[in-house]
Amino acid sequence: MSYKGTIERYKKFLPVDDKTPIVSLLEGDTPLLPSARIGKELGIDLYFKLEGLNPTGSFKDRGMSLTISKAVEVESPMVMCASTGNTSASAAAFSARAGIACTVLIPKGRIAMGKLAQALVHGCKILAVEGTFDEALDVAKALTDKHSITLVNSINPYRLEGQKTGAFEICDRLGEAPDYLVIPVGNAGNITAYWMGFKQYKQVSITSKLPKMIGFQAEGAAPLVCGHPVEDPQTIASAIRIGRPARGDEALAAAKESAGFIDMVCDDEIIEAYKKVARDEGYFCEPASAAAVAGLIKKVKSSEIKKGSVVVCILTGHGLKDPDTAIKVTDEMVTIKPDLSEAEKVLFD
């Protein structure tokens, strides 16, 4: 059986040619999982796009494959990114695959341990910045402007070109674009990329319609909803703890052009949805992914998303990226002696 990554699968829709060296971990082709319970409860035809099943556990691999490939094509000596976690893990892995040096800047103390572990094990250089993600990104931009280093954050257009393949896969699986695409919003590159992908597929008549793009930020990190930067963003969903989204204008344009919107949910709603997806659907997503589910539930109940609609919700990262949150918000274990009666007492009394 022949396996292909996103570049080989969708080469004719991407800015590559025969001279482009393809750096791939066989990313993409992630499942579009029909909802077992949440969709029925809400009265919608719901699917979850399981982006946490990409090689490094998040959607970032789609864009990183193309971005690192293009960096190798121009013989860049090093790539660099600022990251709340998933980008660092992906950049480190694909750089290791390509044999190119990689440096990541992280906001010190504001990155989930699962993601930090990935960046460390792949051997990249890590700089912990005493500040926010946005401040780390400012340093990364200054360094890459001054030196021969390729910036691989979503400011890099190849990131979006790669990430748009998620939209292609949805249309290929459903045979049409959904009525709504629901997605978490942090640095705002992913919602922008999906909109690019849906529009491109419509241009070549692979889909006859476009979805309404619905994005959700965390209440403590919602600059696109509040209408101004958030200098010290706060949320349990570390992947979207961003106060100055690099692709904010494009994300707002995508929402407006598609007749959709961007809104916010609070941390309590995120955690409730986080546990609900795990317990009702059997899939473990990271808190940022759950922001989209929390928003979806809220908007169906308020009739802003119509019952009977086909909805795809993007679960951007795997829950094992942030095991500390799972342990913190779920029930503690019950310790017993190795005794039948003790076990029965806990289970049945």
N, C-alpha and C positions, 0 to 999 in steps of 0.2 A: 504494500500500500504506500502511496506517495503522499507525504504531508507537505503543506506549503504555509509559509507565513503570509502576513498581510501584503507585503510588497509583491511577491510572486502571484498571489491570488488576484490582486486588483491593479496590476502593473499599468494597464492602459488608462487608469484614472489617476495616476500618480506622476509626479515630476521626476521620473527616472528614465534612464535609457540603458543600453547595453554596456556602457562604460561605468555605470554605478555599481560598486561592490555591495552586495546585499548582506547586511549584518542582521541575522534573524535568530530568534529562539523559538521559532514556530508559534509566534504570538497570534492572537485573534482567533476567529472561528469559535467564539465562546457560546455556550448554550443560551437559548432564549427559552426560559423555563416558564411554562404555564402555571399560573397561581393555583394552589390547591384550595385555599380557604379565603384569603383576603379579598380576592376579586369577587367571589360569590357574595361575601358579606356586603361589599360595596355596590354590587349590581353592575360590574363592568367586566369586560373581557381583558384580563390583566396578564401581562408577561413581565418577567424579570430578566434583564440582560446581565448575565453573571460574569462581569468583567474581573472579578476577583479570581477567576480561573485562568487568567493569563499567566505566563511563566513566573513573573515576580509578584503576582497577586494583586495587580491593579490594571486599570485601563491605560496607564502611562506607557505600557509596552508597545502599544500600537504606534504612537507617535515617535517613541524613542528608537524603534527599529529604523525608521526612515531617516530620522535626524542624525543618528550615529553613522548610518550608511553614507549620507551626504558629507559628513565631517571627514570620513575616511577618503571619500572621493577627492576632496580638495587637500588631502594630506595634512589636516590639522594635527598639531602635536599634542593637543590636550582639549578635553571638553570640560565644561563647568556648569553647575546649576546651583540655585538656591532652592531649598525644599523644606516642606513641612513633613516629609517622609517618603511618600510614594515615588516622587520624581528622583530622589536620591537613590533609592533602591533600584529603580529601573535604569538610570544612567550608569550606575556602578556595574550592573550585570551586563548591559549591552557593550559597555566599554571594555569589560573583561573579555567578552566574546570577540571583540574586534582587535584586542591587543593595543588599545590606545589609553593614554593616561587620563584620569578623571579626578576632579576635585569637586566636592560638594560643600556648600555653606548651609548650616542649619541654625535655626534659632535655639540657643542653648536652653535645655530643660523643657522644650516645647515640641518634642518629637516622640511619637510612640516607639517603645523599645523594639517591637518587632521590625519596624522599618529601619531603625538605626542599626540593628543587628545585620540586616541584609547589606547595607552600605559598607559596614565594617568587613564582613566576611569576603566581599568581592575585591577588597584591597584598595579601594580608592582613598584619596586623602580627604579627611573631614576637618572642616574649620567650624567650630561652634561659636556663633556670633552672639554676643550679649545684647540681644535686642529681639525685635519681631522678625517674621518672615520678610516683610516688606523692606526692612533695613538690611537684611541679609541679601536680598535681591539687588538692592542699590549697590552694595559692595561687589557683587558678582558682575553687574553691568559695567561698573567702573574698571574692574580687572580685565574683562574681555574687550572693552573698548581700547585699553592701553596695550594689551599683549596679544600675541597670536594664539588666542584661546577661543574655542567655539562655545557660545552660550546655548544651552539646550533646554532652557525653560520654554514655556509656551509662547514667549515673545518670538521665538524662532518659528518661522512659518511652516517649516517641515513637520513640526510637532502636530499642528492642526491638520496638515495634509494626511498624516498617518492616522490620526484619531478619527477622521471622518469615515474611515472604513467600517466603524461600528454601525453607522447608518446604513451602509451598503448591506451589511449582514442581516440587519433587521428586515429590510425590504426583500432580500433574497429568501429569508425564512418565511415571512408572512405572505409574500407575493404582492405586497402593497405596503405603503407607509402606514403607520398607525394613525389614529385620530389625534392622540396626544403622546408626546415624548416628555417624560418627567425625569428630572436630573438634578443632582446637587450642584451647587455653584460655589466655587472658591476663588481661584484665579481666573475663572470664566472662560478658559480655553476650550473645555470639553463641549459646553453647550454651543459655542461658536462653531466648533468642528462638526458636530452632528448636523447643524443647520446647513453647513457647506455641503455635507454629504447627501442629505436629502434633496437639496436643490440640484446638485449635479446629476443625481439619478433621475430626477424629473425631466431635466433637460434632454436626456437621451431616452426618455419614454419608458424607463424601467419601472417607474411608479407614476401614477396619474394624479396623485395628490400629495400635499405636504402636511405634516402634522403641526399642531399647535405646540410650541416649545414652552414648557413650564419648568422654571428653575426655582430652587429653594436654597436660601442661605440660612445660616444659624443666626438667631436673634442678636447675639453678642458680636457678630462679625458679618453685618449686613449692609455694607456700603452702597450696594446697588439699590437696595430698598429704601435706605435712609436718604440717599441722594448726596452723600458726602463721604470722604474717607473716614475710616475708623482707626485711630492712632494706636490703640491697644486692644486689638480684637480678643474676645474671650468666648470660648465654647468648648465643650467636651469633645466635639468633632474636630480633632486637630488638623485633619486634611483640608478643611475649609476655614481654618482660622487665619483669614487673610483680610487685611483692612484696605488694601489698594489693589484691586484686581487688575492685572496687566491687560486683560482682554475685556474689561468692563463695558466699554462703549460698544464693542461688537456683540456682546451678550445681550445688552439692552436692545440693540438693533434687531437681533434674531428674534427675541421675544415679541417685539412690536410688529415686525414684518410678518410673523407667523400668526398674528392675532392671539399670542400667548401672553405670559407675564412672568415676572420674577417676584417672589414673596419670601417670607421668612418663617421659621418655626423655632420654638424655644428648646432648650436642652432637655427639659422634662418630656416634651413630645418626641424628641429624637430618641431618647432612651426607651420610651414606651414602644416606639416602632422598631427599634433595634432588637428588643426582646421578642416582639410579635413576629417578625420575619423568621427569627430562629425557631420559635416554638410552633408557629402555624404553617410555615413553609419548609422548614428543615434546612434552611441555608443560613450560614453565619456570615454576615456582612459587617464591615466596619461602621462606626457611628456616622461618618460623613454620608455613607450610602443611605443610612436610615433617615437622614434629613429629607431625602426625596420621598420616601415612603410615608413619613409623618405628614409632609405637605400634601401628598396625594389623598390620604385619608381625610384630611381637613377639607380639602377643596371639593371632594365628591360629596361630603356631608353638607357643604354649603351650596351645592349645585353649580359651582363654578366649573367643575368637570362633570359632563353629562353622563348619567347612567346609561348603560348599554353601549358605551364607547369602547373602542379598542385602544388600550393604553399600554405603553411599554415604559417600564421604570428601570433606569440604569443603576445597578448596584456596582459602584465604581471600584470597591476594594474588598478584599477578604477580611473577615473578622480576626484571623490570627495575626494580622498586622498590629493589632492593639489588644493583646490579651489582658492587660491590666484593667482596662475598662470593663471587660466581661466579668472579671473576678469581683470588681468593685460594686457592680450594680445588680448582681444576681444573688440568690440565696446561698448562705454558707453551708458547707458540708456538715453532716451529722456524724460524729465519731461514736462508734460502738465497740464493745468487746466482741471477740469472735464467738458469738453465742446466738443460737437460733431465736431464743425468746426475746433477746434485746432487739434483734432485727424486726421481729414481728411487732414488738411494742411500738417502734418508730413508724412502721408502715401502716399498721391497722388500728392503733388506739386513737 
